[in-house]
Amino acid sequence: MKNSGDLTHGPITTTLLKFTLPMMAGALLQQCYNIADTLIVGRCIGSGALAAVGSAYTLMTFLTSILLGLSMGSGTVFSLQFGGGRMDQLRRSIFVSFTFIGLTALGLTLVMFLTMDPVLRLLQTPQEIYGMMRTYLWVIYIGIPFTFLYNYGAALLRAVGDALTPLWFLAFSVVLNIVLDLVFILVFDWGIAGAAAATVVSQGVAALLLAAWILVRRPELRVRRSDAVFDRRTLGEIASFSSLTCVQQSVMNFGILMVQGLVNSFGTVVMAAFAAAVKIDSFAYMPVQEFGNAFSTFVAQNFGAERRERIRRGVLSALATAVAFSLLVSVLVFVFARPLMLIFVRPEEEDIIRVGVDYLHIEGMFYVGIAILFLLYGFYRAVRMPGMSVVLTVFSLGTRVALAYWLAFTWLGVDGIWWSIPIGWALADAVGIVWYFRLESRKALWAVSVS
């Protein structure tokens, strides 16, 4: 009998889309946490506060990527075990990974508080917004354990084919975040600290509710006393997948953080434009990012079940879907770049709008590049080759950062930063695709053990 959440049977495209849609909706809602802060702060406090929140968002994305990468890596192991029907092994992996990542989250929280000022100086934060950004981050850092708890629970449920449940708790949390933003900023007059507090409280609610739901409603995932064992094999597998996926996610966002430092060196106008444009960017390609994550779960379950031909057909289906969607989004972002910027920026702040529109016109034309890259990340992670995802990330981000600094200070100025992004995507795509066909031609891809 087919298990609930089993992705090893049924029409491939339909199965992928049904699994992906709740993940897409959840990812878009996740963006609403910072979007609400950005929108309300930009409109109610001003462009300085908008620049502070935007720069802090880039830093928090890097920190979240560490916990998200660890959770996603564990999720791949969960999918392989679930696809192969090894439930006892799955519960042991849950115990080991929860302990491992939970301790990492607590350590990360401590480190970020201790290094707050050096990090702000490293990001070349302008003096006029330094205090606001520091205040915002001080509150946000309190919520790092909640970020871990929600992302871990969501990764666990998605690994066993349930992408819908995390969505409901996240939707409630996003609504709560918006309400608290308005109350803390407009009623209590807490300023930028109020925006941060609203985010932390709402994330905490989502995390605790999701954890309680898993414990009560999914008894097959509940760790028993006999499962609470740190055996070397399980720990090694979890550490390998989690650490490599964490490196891939954090390298990707560390490169973005380095670009943020370059952006900051051009002043508050460019910072504010970049802050608003990145939010639009996040909404634009977040669906294909989640499609790549769903594709990874699909491949991992079928890899664990040793259904090779279904994976090959899934690759073609996923590629066609991701390319078609990203081309459509590129057209929409290019055409509506200015109206989209006006969502976050006052009409009279024309310099900020102009810089943001330039960014969206350049980078937004090439979303197909990152769509293919997300599929490659997910595929290599799922077939027990997470190291290849790291290679592609380093290749993409290394190229991007080097080009951004070179083009910005030699030929193109600020536009050089924007052009470096799609060039990095394209080069990494070429490497990943060539390597895939090389493995296929040598039959090496399917020689990897699934035990």
C-alpha positions, -999 to +999 in steps of 0.1 A: +000+000+000+013+035-009+023+056+021+010+091+026+037+114+012+052+087-010+066+104-042+078+071-058+044+065-076+020+084-097+023+108-127+056+126-123+047+162-132+014+162-113+031+146-082+059+172-083+035+201-086+011+189-059+040+185-035+057+218-045+027+242-044+024+242-006+062+247-004+060+276-028+032+292-008+051+287+024+083+302+010+064+332-002+048+336+032+082+333+048+093+363+028+064+382+042+082+383+076+108+407+063+086+422+036+062+434+063+091+449+083+105+465+051+072+479+039+060+493+073+095+506+083+101+522+049+067+539+049+064+548+086+100+555+097+120+564+066+147+555+041+174+552+067+154+526+086+147+509+053+184+506+045+191+493+080+164+466+078+175+456+043+211+452+052+202+433+084+180+410+062+210+400+041+229+391+073+200+372+088+195+353+055+232+342+059+226+330+095+193+313+086+210+295+057+233+277+082+204+263+101+184+257+069+213+239+053+217+216+083+180+209+083+178+203+045+208+180+047+191+159+074+159+161+054+177+144+025+187+115+048+151+113+061+138+111+025+162+083+015+152+063+046+115+070+041+116+061+005+133+028+014+108+020+042+135+021+070+114+038+097+134+027+127+165+041+111+146+073+103+137+079+140+173+074+151+183+099+125+157+124+138+171+121+173+207+125+162+201+154+139+178+173+163+204+172+190+233+181+166+215+210+149+199+223+181+233+226+199+246+243+168+217+268+169+225+277+205+262+281+198+254+303+168+232+326+189+260+331+214+285+338+187+263+364+169+258+384+201+295+384+208+305+395+173+278+420+165+299+451+163+328+435+143+303+422+118+286+456+114+320+471+107+329+444+083+297+452+063+308+488+061+276+500+077+272+538+073+274+556+106+240+572+101+222+539+103+247+519+125+226+524+157+193+514+140+208+483+125+224+473+158+191+477+176+173+456+150+198+428+151+200+427+189+163+417+190+164+395+159+192+373+173+170+363+202+148+344+177+176+322+162+165+291+182+130+296+169+143+298+134+160+264+139+129+248+154+106+258+126+130+250+097+138+216+113+102+207+117+093+218+082+123+199+067+112+167+085+076+169+073+086+177+038+111+148+037+082+124+043+060+141+017+040+165+039+045+200+025+010+213+035+011+212+073+041+237+078+022+261+055-008+264+078+013+273+109+034+297+088+004+315+074-009+321+109+025+334+120+027+358+090-006+373+098+005+377+134+037+393+123+019+420+103-005+427+131+023+430+157+044+452+133+016+477+132+009+475+169+046+477+180+055+505+155+024+527+152+007+521+186+037+515+210+061+536+190+090+511+195+105+520+161+128+496+144+130+475+176+093+469+173+097+455+138+123+431+150+102+421+180+072+413+158+093+390+137+107+371+167+074+366+184+056+355+153+084+331+143+084+317+179+046+310+176+050+291+143+080+270+156+063+260+188+029+251+172+046+231+145+067+211+170+036+204+191+017+192+160+044+168+150+046+153+185+008+148+187-003+140+151+027+121+137+035+093+162+055+074+136+081+102+137+081+105+175+115+094+189+112+065+213+136+057+241+152+029+220+158+054+192+178+078+214+212+064+204+243+081+191+256+053+169+286+062+148+270+053+114+239+074+119+259+104+133+284+102+104+256+101+078+238+130+094+270+150+099+281+144+063+249+154+046+240+182+070+275+198+071+279+198+033+244+212+027+251+238+054+283+247+036+265+250+003+237+272+018+260+294+039+286+298+011+258+309-012+246+335+013+281+345+025+288+355-011+256+376-011+268+391+022+301+401+006+281+417-022+261+435+005+293+450+018+302+463-016+266+477-020+270+495+013+301+512+001+280+531-025+259+548+002+224+549+016+206+554-017+220+523-033+216+504+000+179+513+002+174+505-035+191+471-031+170+464+000+137+469-018+149+452-050+161+421-032+127+417-016+111+417-051+138+393-062+131+369-034+094+368-043+103+363-080+125+333-078+115+318-045+089+295-063+116+279-084+139+276-053+112+257-035+105+237-067+142+227-066+138+216-029+107+196-038+125+180-067+153+171-043+128+152-021+113+135-051+147+123-063+158+113-028+128+091-022+131+075-056+168+070-051+162+053-018+136+031-035+160+025-064+136+038-091+163+051-115+142+055-146+115+075-127+143+099-117+155+104-153+120+112-164+116+135-134+147+155-144+132+163-178+098+172-163+113+194-136+136+212-161+107+220-185+085+233-157+112+254-140+124+270-173+088+279-184+079+295-150+111+315-147+108+329-182+073+341-174+084+357-142+113+375-159+089+391-183+066+403-155+095+417-134+110+435-163+077+451-174+065+460-138+099+469-123+089+505-114+055+498-099+071+470-078+097+494-064+069+518-055+055+492-032+085+498-009+097+533-017+080+567-016+073+582-051+094+613-043+126+591-036+133+590-073+170+581-070+163+550-050+136+539-075+159+544-105+187+523-090+162+496-080+147+495-115+181+492-131+188+462-108+156+445-118+160+451-155+195+436-155+193+407-130+156+400-135+160+390-172+179+359-162+159+340-136+161+309-158+198+307-147+190+304-111+161+281-117+183+255-134+209+260-106+183+252-079+174+220-097+211+210-099+216+217-062+186+196-053+196+167-076+231+163-065+221+165-028+195+138-034+218+113-051+243+113-023+266+138-039+261+169-017+297+179-023+289+187-059+263+212-047+290+229-027+313+230-058+285+246-079+278+271-051+315+281-047+318+284-085+287+306-088+294+328-058+331+330-063+326+342-098+298+366-087+318+382-059+350+386-080+331+400-110+311+424-088+342+440-073+360+441-106+331+455-127+320+479-101+354+496-097+365+494-134+338+496-160+302+497-149+299+511-114+269+499-095+255+481-126+286+459-125+273+444-093+240+436-109+256+420-140+278+397-120+248+378-106+234+362-138+270+356-152+277+335-120+245+315-125+253+307-161+288+295-154+277+273-125+248+259-147+273+249-174+295+231-149+266+212-133+250+201-166+283+189-181+291+169-150+256+153-150+260+141-186+296+129-179+283+108-150+254+094-171+277+085-200+299+065-176+270+050-156+287+064-125+257+083-112+237+052-104+266+033-089+263+053-057+252+031-028+217+037-014+222+016+017 
